[in-house]
């Protein structure tokens, strides 16, 4: 059974996580030609103070990965 593991440093709403799980599952199933019910998705949200880029914690970097507050469609 495939496992898709997502590490995310930006907290997401429950609705966005549900959408991500559904989209990742559907895409993986389509590309790999397997049943969606065999795919597992795990989302780990890492606190921004525990994620570093270029020697600086994201919490201190001022970096913002989001494009907007609106859902992408």
N, CA, C and O of each residue as an XYZ file, in Angstrom:
292
protein
N       0.837     -1.187      0.000
C       0.000      0.000      0.000
C       0.879      1.246      0.000
O       1.745      1.394      0.862
N       0.668      2.124     -0.939
C       1.466      3.350     -1.009
C       1.166      4.280      0.174
O       0.044      4.336      0.678
N       2.186      4.991      0.588
C       2.055      5.994      1.637
C       2.618      7.303      1.107
O       3.775      7.368      0.692
N       1.798      8.341      1.124
C       2.235      9.684      0.762
C       2.401     10.449      2.066
O       1.452     10.593      2.837
N       3.610     10.937      2.308
C       3.914     11.626      3.560
C       4.214     13.086      3.245
O       5.150     13.390      2.505
N       3.419     13.982      3.807
C       3.573     15.418      3.576
C       4.071     16.059      4.860
O       3.458     15.906      5.916
N       5.179     16.774      4.767
C       5.664     17.598      5.872
C       5.334     19.037      5.531
O       5.715     19.532      4.470
N       4.635     19.704      6.416
C       4.164     21.049      6.127
C       4.497     21.965      7.298
O       4.186     21.653      8.447
N       5.126     23.090      7.001
C       5.488     24.034      8.048
C       4.455     25.146      8.189
O       4.599     26.029      9.035
N       3.436     25.105      7.379
C       2.390     26.120      7.446
C       1.101     25.458      7.907
O       0.559     24.621      7.185
N       0.594     25.802      9.076
C      -0.653     25.186      9.538
C      -1.779     25.402      8.535
O      -1.908     26.477      7.949
N      -2.588     24.372      8.347
C      -3.689     24.434      7.402
C      -4.995     24.107      8.104
O      -5.015     23.432      9.133
N      -6.079     24.597      7.530
C      -7.396     24.298      8.075
C      -7.740     22.833      7.809
O      -7.147     22.194      6.940
N      -8.682     22.323      8.548
C      -9.139     20.951      8.351
C      -9.670     20.773      6.934
O      -9.423     19.745      6.305
N     -10.397     21.764      6.428
C     -10.938     21.667      5.066
C      -9.829     21.585      4.019
O      -9.933     20.806      3.072
N      -8.780     22.372      4.175
C      -7.663     22.319      3.208
C      -6.949     20.983      3.276
O      -6.537     20.446      2.248
N      -6.798     20.435      4.488
C      -6.156     19.129      4.616
C      -7.018     18.043      3.980
O      -6.496     17.145      3.320
N      -8.327     18.119      4.173
C      -9.221     17.156      3.520
C      -9.083     17.229      1.997
O      -9.015     16.203      1.320
N      -9.044     18.451      1.472
C      -8.908     18.636      0.030
C      -7.567     18.096     -0.468
O      -7.508     17.435     -1.505
N      -6.497     18.376      0.267
C      -5.179     17.890     -0.113
C      -5.145     16.365     -0.128
O      -4.631     15.769     -1.075
N      -5.680     15.734      0.897
C      -5.718     14.273      0.964
C      -6.478     13.703     -0.230
O      -6.024     12.749     -0.862
N      -7.627     14.283     -0.534
C      -8.437     13.800     -1.661
C      -7.691     13.972     -2.982
O      -7.673     13.058     -3.806
N      -7.075     15.139     -3.190
C      -6.382     15.411     -4.451
C      -5.127     14.546     -4.615
O      -4.876     14.018     -5.698
N      -4.351     14.402     -3.555
C      -3.162     13.553     -3.636
C      -3.542     12.109     -3.934
O      -2.911     11.444     -4.756
N      -4.572     11.641     -3.261
C      -5.030     10.266     -3.474
C      -5.505     10.057     -4.904
O      -5.116      9.088     -5.557
N      -6.341     10.958     -5.389
C      -6.872     10.825     -6.748
C      -5.763     10.867     -7.788
O      -5.763     10.074     -8.729
N      -4.821     11.786     -7.624
C      -3.731     11.913     -8.592
C      -2.829     10.685     -8.572
O      -2.474     10.158     -9.627
N      -2.463     10.232     -7.397
C      -1.593      9.056     -7.286
C      -2.270      7.831     -7.893
O      -1.645      7.072     -8.633
N      -3.542      7.645     -7.579
C      -4.288      6.497     -8.114
C      -4.345      6.544     -9.635
O      -4.168      5.520    -10.296
N      -4.590      7.718    -10.190
C      -4.679      7.877    -11.645
C      -3.337      7.598    -12.318
O      -3.264      6.847    -13.291
N      -2.287      8.205    -11.795
C      -0.969      8.067    -12.414
C      -0.426      6.641    -12.265
O       0.168      6.101    -13.198
N      -0.627      6.045    -11.113
C      -0.055      4.726    -10.833
C      -0.993      3.574    -11.199
O      -0.623      2.405    -11.092
N      -2.222      3.918    -11.633
C      -3.209      2.906    -12.028
C      -3.501      1.918    -10.895
O      -3.456      0.701    -11.073
N      -3.802      2.488     -9.724
C      -4.165      1.656     -8.581
C      -5.449      2.181     -7.951
O      -5.876      3.302     -8.224
N      -6.050      1.365     -7.116
C      -7.288      1.739     -6.432
C      -7.003      2.800     -5.362
O      -6.044      2.664     -4.601
N      -7.815      3.838     -5.297
C      -7.617      4.886     -4.292
C      -7.692      4.367     -2.853
O      -7.027      4.908     -1.970
N      -8.484      3.339     -2.610
C      -8.639      2.854     -1.237
C      -7.395      2.148     -0.706
O      -7.356      1.764      0.463
N      -6.380      1.972     -1.547
C      -5.133      1.360     -1.085
C      -4.092      2.402     -0.693
O      -3.025      2.055     -0.186
N      -4.393      3.675     -0.926
C      -3.427      4.758     -0.709
C      -3.619      5.379      0.673
O      -4.740      5.656      1.100
N      -2.515      5.586      1.348
C      -2.522      6.238      2.665
C      -1.842      7.590      2.528
O      -0.841      7.718      1.822
N      -2.386      8.603      3.205
C      -1.781      9.941      3.212
C      -1.617     10.370      4.669
O      -2.548     10.273      5.469
N      -0.430     10.840      4.993
C      -0.139     11.360      6.328
C       0.351     12.791      6.171
O       1.256     13.061      5.382
N      -0.248     13.703      6.922
C       0.194     15.093      6.920
C       0.766     15.399      8.299
O       0.068     15.300      9.308
N       2.030     15.770      8.329
C       2.675     16.210      9.569
C       2.893     17.706      9.476
O       3.555     18.192      8.558
N       2.336     18.434     10.427
C       2.546     19.876     10.475
C       3.632     20.177     11.507
O       3.471     19.939     12.704
N       4.725     20.699     11.005
C       5.882     20.997     11.825
C       5.806     22.467     12.248
O       5.651     23.341     11.395
N       5.912     22.751     13.539
C       5.906     24.151     13.958
C       7.015     24.931     13.247
O       8.130     24.436     13.078
N       6.692     26.152     12.838
C       7.637     26.962     12.068
C       8.943     27.223     12.830
O       9.979     27.459     12.208
N       8.907     27.186     14.143
C      10.150     27.357     14.898
C      11.009     26.097     14.867
O      12.173     26.138     15.265
N      10.456     24.978     14.399
C      11.197     23.716     14.291
C      11.623     23.406     12.860
O      12.102     22.304     12.590
N      11.461     24.349     11.941
C      11.791     24.141     10.528
C      12.736     25.260     10.108
O      12.385     26.437     10.177
N      13.913     24.895      9.680
C      14.891     25.909      9.314
C      15.210     25.910      7.837
O      15.205     24.864      7.188
N      15.490     27.092      7.306
C      15.928     27.266      5.925
C      17.106     28.232      5.943
O      17.003     29.348      6.452
N      18.200     27.797      5.394
C      19.381     28.658      5.341
C      19.895     29.058      6.719
O      20.442     30.147      6.893
N      19.716     28.170      7.698
C      20.215     28.440      9.043
C      19.305     29.284      9.903
O      19.684     29.670     11.008
N      18.095     29.584      9.411
C      17.158     30.426     10.155
C      15.820     29.694     10.274
O      15.322     29.138      9.295
N      15.246     29.698     11.468
C      13.929     29.101     11.654
C      12.898     29.880     10.845
O      12.962     31.107     10.768
N      11.955     29.172     10.248
C      10.914     29.853      9.471
C      10.169     30.882     10.314
O       9.759     31.925      9.805
N       9.995     30.594     11.585
C       9.300     31.536     12.458
C      10.021     32.880     12.537
O       9.396     33.913     12.779
N      11.329     32.862     12.334
C      12.129     34.084     12.422
C      12.482     34.668     11.057
O      13.065     35.749     10.977
N      12.138     33.970      9.998
C      12.607     34.356      8.668
C      11.735     35.385      7.969
O      12.205     36.086      7.073
N      10.493     35.483      8.359
C       9.570     36.370      7.661
C       9.051     35.777      6.367
O       8.279     36.425      5.660
N       9.462     34.546      6.039
C       8.984     33.891      4.819
C       7.527     33.483      4.972
O       7.102     33.023      6.031
N       6.782     33.658      3.909
C       5.382     33.260      3.873
C       5.153     32.526      2.562
O       5.279     33.118      1.490
N       4.819     31.249      2.635
C       4.665     30.422      1.440
C       3.323     30.619      0.745
O       3.165     30.224     -0.410
N       2.371     31.214      1.420
C       1.025     31.293      0.858
C       0.949     32.294     -0.286
O       1.630     33.319     -0.293
N       0.105     31.968     -1.243
C      -0.165     32.875     -2.356
C      -1.232     33.880     -1.957
O      -1.160     35.060     -2.298
N      -2.224     33.383     -1.224
C      -3.321     34.230     -0.752
C      -4.052     33.473      0.335
O      -3.724     32.323      0.631
N      -5.028     34.107      0.921
C      -5.854     33.449      1.927
C      -7.020     32.715      1.291
O      -7.705     31.941      1.959
N      -7.251     32.949      0.011
C      -8.352     32.302     -0.692
C      -7.951     30.906     -1.147
O      -6.799     30.691     -1.525
N      -8.877     29.954     -1.118
C      -8.560     28.617     -1.627
C      -8.178     28.657     -3.096
O      -8.765     29.408     -3.875
N      -7.200     27.854     -3.475
C      -6.795     27.766     -4.872
C      -7.768     26.865     -5.615
O      -8.142     25.806     -5.113
N      -8.170     27.270     -6.779
C      -9.096     26.467     -7.616
C      -8.629     26.494     -9.032
O      -9.257     25.888     -9.901
